[in-house]
């Protein structure tokens, strides 16, 4: 990668942390939101998925956090 020194551990660590993504989704119980939630939970790039919901949803997954409003 241009501009990155292979001997610079701080830069490499920063790049590795940037690859760990978090998604926030509202409407996870709807048609499109449900499909999106499934995709995000199965995507290895996402380590955390926050679903903003009106009532708890039945899906259990280690990446999923539910924010009930």
Residue frames relative to the residue before (quaternion, step in Angstrom):
aa qw qx qy qz dx dy dz
X 1.0000 0.0000 0.0000 0.0000 0.00 0.00 0.00
X 0.4535 -0.7039 0.4698 0.2795 3.56 -0.81 0.92
X 0.8172 0.2756 -0.2057 0.4625 3.54 -1.08 0.78
X 0.6644 0.4575 -0.3128 0.5014 3.57 1.25 0.10
X 0.3033 -0.7478 0.5711 0.1506 3.51 -0.79 1.08
X 0.4182 -0.7261 0.4878 0.2448 3.60 -0.65 1.08
X 0.6765 0.4867 -0.2851 0.4735 3.57 1.21 -0.40
X 0.5936 0.5700 -0.3571 0.4418 3.60 1.28 0.06
X 0.2391 -0.8244 0.4929 0.1424 3.62 0.03 1.22
X 0.6073 0.5584 -0.3742 0.4235 3.62 1.04 -0.61
X 0.6578 0.4964 -0.3139 0.4716 3.58 0.95 -0.83
X 0.6631 0.5006 -0.3135 0.4599 3.59 0.93 -0.84
X 0.6433 0.5140 -0.3229 0.4666 3.59 0.96 -0.80
X 0.6386 0.5222 -0.3256 0.4621 3.59 0.98 -0.80
X 0.6550 0.5083 -0.3120 0.4639 3.59 0.98 -0.83
X 0.6495 0.5127 -0.3222 0.4599 3.59 0.98 -0.81
X 0.6561 0.5046 -0.3117 0.4667 3.61 1.00 -0.77
X 0.6345 0.5391 -0.3362 0.4403 3.60 1.06 -0.67
X 0.6340 0.5401 -0.3379 0.4383 3.59 1.15 -0.52
X 0.6218 0.5097 -0.3417 0.4866 3.61 1.25 -0.24
X 0.0851 -0.8516 0.5171 -0.0130 3.55 -0.23 1.29
X 0.2022 -0.7253 0.6447 0.1324 3.50 -1.37 0.52
X 0.1451 -0.7757 0.6097 0.0742 3.56 -1.00 0.86
X 0.1535 -0.7372 0.6496 0.1046 3.54 -1.19 0.70
X 0.0054 -0.8177 0.5735 -0.0490 3.55 -0.68 1.09
X 0.1312 -0.7451 0.6467 0.0970 3.53 -1.08 0.79
X 0.7477 0.3522 -0.2720 0.4929 3.56 -1.08 0.63
X 0.2568 0.8171 -0.4832 0.1815 3.58 1.16 0.56
X 0.6612 0.4953 -0.3179 0.4652 3.62 1.21 -0.28
X 0.5679 0.6032 -0.3789 0.4124 3.58 1.25 -0.13
X 0.7423 -0.4174 0.2906 0.4362 3.54 -1.33 0.08
X 0.7406 0.3866 -0.2219 0.5028 3.59 0.67 -1.07
X 0.6596 0.5289 -0.3057 0.4379 3.57 0.93 -0.90
X 0.6310 0.5398 -0.3224 0.4545 3.57 1.05 -0.74
X 0.6596 0.4850 -0.2982 0.4907 3.56 1.01 -0.82
X 0.6399 0.5217 -0.3205 0.4644 3.56 0.99 -0.83
X 0.6367 0.5331 -0.3247 0.4527 3.58 0.94 -0.85
X 0.6495 0.5152 -0.3068 0.4676 3.58 0.94 -0.89
X 0.6645 0.5060 -0.2996 0.4611 3.59 0.93 -0.88
X 0.6742 0.4987 -0.2975 0.4563 3.57 0.91 -0.91
X 0.6650 0.5075 -0.3090 0.4525 3.58 0.97 -0.81
X 0.7116 0.4329 -0.2603 0.4884 3.59 1.10 -0.60
X 0.5748 0.5954 -0.3731 0.4195 3.60 1.26 -0.22
X 0.3873 -0.7542 0.4795 0.2265 3.63 -0.60 1.07
X 0.5716 0.5939 -0.3831 0.4169 3.62 1.20 -0.31
X 0.7013 0.4124 -0.2539 0.5231 3.58 1.20 -0.49
X 0.1765 -0.8046 0.5629 0.0680 3.54 -0.71 1.13
X 0.7816 0.1576 -0.0758 0.5987 3.57 1.28 -0.29
X 0.0290 -0.7723 0.6345 -0.0061 3.57 -0.95 0.93
X 0.1337 -0.7871 0.6009 0.0390 3.54 -0.70 1.14
X 0.1184 -0.7909 0.5992 0.0394 3.56 -0.67 1.12
X 0.2159 -0.7484 0.6171 0.1118 3.56 -0.76 1.09
X 0.0672 0.8255 -0.5453 0.1292 3.55 -0.42 1.29
X 0.5221 -0.6248 0.4798 0.3270 3.57 -1.28 0.36
X 0.7713 0.0409 -0.0209 0.6348 3.54 1.16 -0.65
X 0.6390 -0.5488 0.3603 0.4008 3.60 -1.11 0.57
X 0.2928 -0.7327 0.5861 0.1842 3.55 -1.07 0.74
X 0.5745 -0.6579 0.3922 0.2885 3.55 -1.17 0.64
X 0.5153 0.6446 -0.4241 0.3730 3.60 1.21 -0.22
X 0.1046 -0.7682 0.6302 0.0421 3.55 -0.94 0.97
X 0.1956 0.7614 -0.5942 0.1699 3.56 -0.79 1.03
X 0.5690 -0.6344 0.4040 0.3325 3.57 -1.01 0.78
X 0.6697 0.4915 -0.2976 0.4705 3.62 1.14 -0.54
X 0.6565 0.5749 -0.2943 0.3898 3.57 1.16 -0.65
X 0.0248 -0.7364 0.6761 0.0070 3.51 -1.06 0.96
X 0.2088 -0.7832 0.5758 0.1075 3.56 -0.88 0.94
X 0.1371 -0.7578 0.6350 0.0612 3.52 -0.93 0.96
X 0.1339 -0.8141 0.5637 0.0395 3.58 -0.18 1.31
X 0.0973 -0.8099 0.5780 0.0233 3.57 -0.70 1.11
